[in-house]
Amino acid sequence: MASIVYDANMATQPDKKLTDQLRQAIDDSGLTRYQIAKETGIDESAMAKFYNGHRGLSMKALNALGECLQLTITMRRKPSKSKGS
């Protein structure tokens, strides 16, 4: 299995959606989508549809993807917009 290095810069891009970050992690993994599908048990067509932005993945599939790619998810809220600004 390839070692995954998470690009900390991805987390600092506030406008980048979680799905875009997951696609980037897939690209950066060095694994093919076929390999990821086999390792996670995610159907290949579901993986392709997710990767191409045509559908989402179940929570179970997202958990398997995160485990496979050795991802650590850090959640934070966007700063609220103040009414006086």
MARBA-3410 file (N, C-alpha, C, O; in Angstrom, 1 decimal):
85
0.8,-1.2,0.0,0.0,0.0,0.0,0.9,1.2,0.0,1.9,1.3,0.7 ~ 0.5,2.2,-0.8,1.3,3.5,-0.9,1.1,4.3,0.4,0.0,4.3,1.0 ~ 2.1,5.0,0.8,2.1,5.8,1.9,1.5,7.2,1.5,1.9,7.7,0.5 ~ 0.5,7.7,2.2,-0.2,8.9,1.9,0.3,10.1,2.7,0.4,10.0,3.9 ~ 0.7,11.1,2.0,1.1,12.3,2.7,0.0,13.4,2.5,-0.2,13.8,1.3
-0.6,13.8,3.5,-1.7,14.7,3.4,-1.1,16.1,3.2,-0.3,16.5,4.0 ~ -1.6,16.8,2.2,-1.1,18.2,1.9,-1.9,19.1,2.8,-3.1,19.4,2.6 ~ -1.2,19.7,3.8,-1.9,20.5,4.8,-2.5,21.8,4.1,-3.4,22.4,4.6 ~ -1.9,22.1,2.9,-2.4,23.3,2.2,-3.9,23.0,1.8,-4.6,24.0,1.6 ~ -4.3,21.8,1.6,-5.7,21.5,1.2,-6.6,22.0,2.2,-7.7,22.5,1.9
-6.3,21.8,3.5,-7.2,22.2,4.6,-7.3,23.7,4.7,-8.3,24.2,5.3 ~ -6.4,24.4,4.2,-6.4,25.9,4.4,-7.1,26.6,3.2,-7.2,27.8,3.2 ~ -7.6,25.9,2.3,-8.3,26.5,1.1,-9.8,26.5,1.5,-10.5,25.4,1.2 ~ -10.3,27.6,2.0,-11.7,27.6,2.5,-12.8,27.3,1.4,-13.8,26.8,1.8 ~ -12.5,27.6,0.2,-13.6,27.4,-0.8,-13.5,26.0,-1.5,-14.3,25.7,-2.3
-12.5,25.2,-1.1,-12.4,23.9,-1.7,-13.3,22.9,-0.9,-13.2,22.7,0.3 ~ -14.3,22.3,-1.6,-15.3,21.4,-1.0,-14.6,20.1,-0.6,-13.5,19.7,-1.1 ~ -15.2,19.5,0.4,-14.7,18.2,0.9,-14.6,17.2,-0.3,-13.6,16.4,-0.3 ~ -15.6,17.1,-1.2,-15.5,16.2,-2.3,-14.3,16.5,-3.2,-13.6,15.5,-3.7 ~ -14.0,17.7,-3.4,-12.8,18.1,-4.2,-11.5,17.7,-3.5,-10.6,17.2,-4.1
-11.5,17.8,-2.1,-10.3,17.4,-1.4,-10.2,15.9,-1.4,-9.0,15.4,-1.5 ~ -11.3,15.2,-1.4,-11.2,13.7,-1.5,-10.7,13.3,-2.9,-9.9,12.4,-3.0 ~ -11.2,13.9,-3.9,-10.7,13.6,-5.2,-9.2,13.9,-5.4,-8.4,13.1,-6.0 ~ -8.7,15.0,-4.7,-7.3,15.3,-4.8,-6.5,14.3,-4.0,-5.4,13.9,-4.4 ~ -7.0,13.8,-2.9,-6.4,12.8,-2.1,-6.3,11.5,-2.9,-5.3,10.8,-2.8
-7.3,11.2,-3.7,-7.3,10.0,-4.5,-6.1,10.2,-5.6,-5.3,9.2,-5.8 ~ -6.1,11.3,-6.2,-5.0,11.6,-7.2,-3.6,11.5,-6.6,-2.7,10.9,-7.2 ~ -3.5,12.0,-5.4,-2.2,12.1,-4.7,-1.8,10.7,-4.1,-0.6,10.6,-3.8 ~ -2.7,9.8,-4.0,-2.4,8.5,-3.4,-1.4,7.6,-4.1,-0.7,6.8,-3.5 ~ -1.3,7.8,-5.4,-0.5,6.9,-6.2,-1.2,5.6,-6.5,-0.7,4.7,-7.2
-2.4,5.4,-6.1,-3.2,4.3,-6.4,-4.2,4.6,-7.5,-4.6,5.7,-7.7 ~ -4.6,3.5,-8.2,-5.6,3.7,-9.3,-6.9,3.7,-8.6,-7.1,3.2,-7.5 ~ -7.9,4.2,-9.3,-9.3,4.2,-8.7,-9.7,2.7,-8.6,-10.5,2.3,-7.7 ~ -9.3,1.9,-9.6,-9.6,0.4,-9.5,-9.0,-0.2,-8.2,-9.7,-0.9,-7.5 ~ -7.7,0.1,-7.9,-7.1,-0.4,-6.7,-7.9,0.1,-5.4,-8.1,-0.7,-4.5
-8.3,1.3,-5.4,-9.0,1.9,-4.3,-10.3,1.2,-4.2,-10.8,0.8,-3.0 ~ -11.0,1.0,-5.3,-12.3,0.3,-5.2,-12.2,-1.1,-4.7,-13.0,-1.5,-3.9 ~ -11.2,-1.8,-5.1,-11.0,-3.2,-4.7,-10.6,-3.2,-3.2,-11.2,-4.1,-2.5 ~ -9.8,-2.3,-2.7,-9.4,-2.3,-1.3,-10.5,-1.9,-0.4,-10.6,-2.3,0.7 ~ -11.4,-1.0,-0.9,-12.4,-0.5,0.0,-13.7,-1.2,-0.1,-14.6,-1.1,0.8
-13.9,-2.0,-1.2,-15.2,-2.7,-1.4,-16.2,-1.8,-2.1,-17.3,-2.1,-2.2 ~ -15.8,-0.6,-2.5,-16.7,0.4,-3.2,-16.8,-0.1,-4.6,-15.8,-0.4,-5.2 ~ -18.0,-0.2,-5.1,-18.2,-0.6,-6.5,-17.4,0.3,-7.4,-17.4,1.5,-7.3 ~ -16.8,-0.3,-8.5,-16.0,0.5,-9.4,-16.8,1.6,-10.1,-16.3,2.8,-10.2 ~ -18.0,1.3,-10.4,-18.8,2.3,-11.1,-19.2,3.4,-10.1,-19.3,4.6,-10.5
-19.5,3.1,-8.9,-19.8,4.1,-7.9,-18.6,5.0,-7.6,-18.7,6.2,-7.5 ~ -17.4,4.4,-7.6,-16.2,5.2,-7.4,-16.0,6.1,-8.6,-15.6,7.3,-8.4 ~ -16.2,5.6,-9.8,-16.1,6.5,-11.0,-17.1,7.6,-11.0,-16.7,8.8,-11.3 ~ -18.3,7.3,-10.6,-19.3,8.4,-10.6,-19.0,9.4,-9.5,-19.2,10.6,-9.8 ~ -18.5,9.0,-8.4,-18.1,9.9,-7.4,-17.0,10.8,-7.9,-17.0,12.0,-7.8
-16.0,10.2,-8.4,-14.8,10.9,-8.9,-15.1,11.9,-9.9,-14.5,13.0,-10.0 ~ -16.1,11.6,-10.8,-16.5,12.5,-11.9,-17.6,13.5,-11.5,-18.0,14.2,-12.3 ~ -17.9,13.4,-10.2,-18.9,14.4,-9.7,-20.3,14.1,-10.0,-21.2,15.0,-10.0 ~ -20.7,12.9,-10.4,-22.0,12.6,-10.8,-22.9,12.0,-9.6,-24.1,12.0,-9.8 ~ -22.2,11.6,-8.5,-23.0,11.1,-7.4,-22.1,11.2,-6.1,-20.9,11.3,-6.2
-22.7,11.0,-5.0,-22.0,11.0,-3.8,-21.7,9.5,-3.3,-22.0,8.6,-4.0 ~ -21.1,9.4,-2.2,-20.8,8.1,-1.6,-21.5,8.0,-0.3,-21.7,9.0,0.4 ~ -21.8,6.8,0.1,-22.5,6.6,1.4,-21.4,6.9,2.5,-20.2,6.9,2.3 ~ -21.9,7.0,3.8,-21.0,7.2,4.9,-20.1,6.0,5.0,-18.9,6.2,5.3 ~ -20.6,4.8,4.8,-19.8,3.6,4.9,-18.7,3.7,3.9,-17.5,3.3,4.2
-19.0,4.1,2.7,-18.0,4.1,1.6,-17.0,5.2,1.9,-15.8,5.1,1.7 ~ -17.4,6.4,2.4,-16.5,7.5,2.8,-15.6,7.1,3.9,-14.4,7.4,3.8 ~ -16.1,6.3,4.9,-15.2,5.8,5.9,-14.2,4.9,5.4,-13.0,5.0,5.8 ~ -14.6,4.0,4.5,-13.6,3.0,3.9,-12.6,3.8,3.0,-11.4,3.4,3.1 ~ -13.0,4.8,2.3,-12.1,5.6,1.5,-11.1,6.3,2.4,-9.9,6.3,2.1
-11.5,6.9,3.5,-10.6,7.6,4.4,-9.6,6.6,5.0,-8.4,7.0,5.1 ~ -10.1,5.4,5.4,-9.2,4.4,5.9,-8.1,4.0,4.9,-6.9,3.9,5.2 ~ -8.6,3.7,3.7,-7.7,3.3,2.6,-6.6,4.3,2.3,-5.5,4.0,2.1 ~ -7.0,5.6,2.3,-6.1,6.7,1.9,-5.4,7.2,3.2,-4.6,8.1,3.1 ~ -5.6,6.6,4.3,-5.0,7.0,5.6,-5.2,8.5,5.8,-4.2,9.2,6.2
-6.5,9.0,5.7,-6.7,10.4,5.9,-7.2,10.7,7.3,-7.8,9.9,8.0 ~ -6.8,11.9,7.8,-7.3,12.4,9.0,-8.1,13.6,8.6,-7.6,14.5,8.0 ~ -9.3,13.6,9.1,-10.2,14.7,8.7,-10.2,15.7,9.9,-10.5,15.3,11.1 ~ -10.0,17.0,9.6,-10.1,18.0,10.6,-11.2,19.0,10.2,-11.2,19.5,9.1 ~ -12.2,19.1,11.1,-13.3,20.0,10.8,-13.2,21.3,11.5,-12.7,21.4,12.7
-13.6,22.3,10.8,-13.6,23.6,11.5,-14.8,24.4,10.8,-15.1,24.2,9.6 ~ -15.3,25.4,11.5,-16.4,26.2,11.0,-15.7,27.4,10.2,-14.6,27.9,10.6 ~ -16.4,27.8,9.2,-16.0,29.0,8.5,-16.3,30.2,9.5,-17.2,30.2,10.3 ~ -15.5,31.2,9.4,-15.7,32.4,10.3,-17.1,33.0,9.9,-17.4,33.1,8.7 ~ -17.9,33.4,10.9,-19.2,34.0,10.6,-19.0,35.4,10.1,-18.1,36.1,10.5
-19.9,35.8,9.3,-19.9,37.2,8.8,-20.6,38.1,9.8,-21.7,37.8,10.1 ~ -19.9,39.1,10.2,-20.5,40.0,11.1,-21.4,41.0,10.4,-21.1,41.3,9.3 ~ -22.5,41.4,11.0,-23.5,42.3,10.4,-22.9,43.7,10.2,-23.3,44.4,9.3 ~ -21.9,44.1,11.0,-21.4,45.4,11.0,-20.3,45.6,9.9,-19.9,46.8,9.7 ~ -19.9,44.6,9.2,-18.8,44.7,8.3,-19.3,45.0,6.9,-18.5,45.2,6.0
END
